[in-house]
């Protein structure tokens, strides 16, 4: 019974953590709109797998993450800010190709290189943001989850349930986006690309300025 409740909590945490309100989530939504459901799903899963690594560290109490954050918070935020600004700007600039269509963009989703790049890019960006560690620590505390590092099998099940929750939500999100393509004009998606690109740029600028002001 306890394991069932723990798995359900893991699925809920996985769905909450991967709600696309941050730059990686927005990037995955943009890719789903512009390049198809498979690309969007792989993009979201790349971020989710990197989240699972920090989830694992949070469960097993990896204290060295705290040391890294204390020593290199400024550098991490600056690098992440610059990276997201570049990604957001590239999305905005790509919308200038006005003859591009949704169908044309979906045609690249069968290329193996594109699939690998889509997954690894969001995975590496997610992995370069150790702040996710604290997100999971906070979530575990709020939900009253007390896991012992020695209960390896139970912990693995919990981690997999979080990943499952992320998968479920990304399947739902990308399916909804795919269905809306049938009723919305291509220009609508181009405008949405620009809005998402701008939001990602703003995330980047905020991250850079926040650390500059502190410094």
Secondary structure, DSSP 4 states (H G I P E B T S, - for coil): -HHHHHHHHHHHHHHHHT-TTSHHHHHHHHHHHHH-HHHHHHHHHHHHHHHHHHHHHHHTT-THHHHHHHHHHHHHHHHHHHHHHHHHHHHHHHTT-TT--HHHHHGGGG-HHHHHHHHHHHHHHHHT-TTHHHHHHHHHHHTT----TT-HHHHHHHHHHHHHHHHHHHHHHHHHHHHHTTTS-HHHHHHHHHHHHHHHHHHHHHHHHHHHHH-
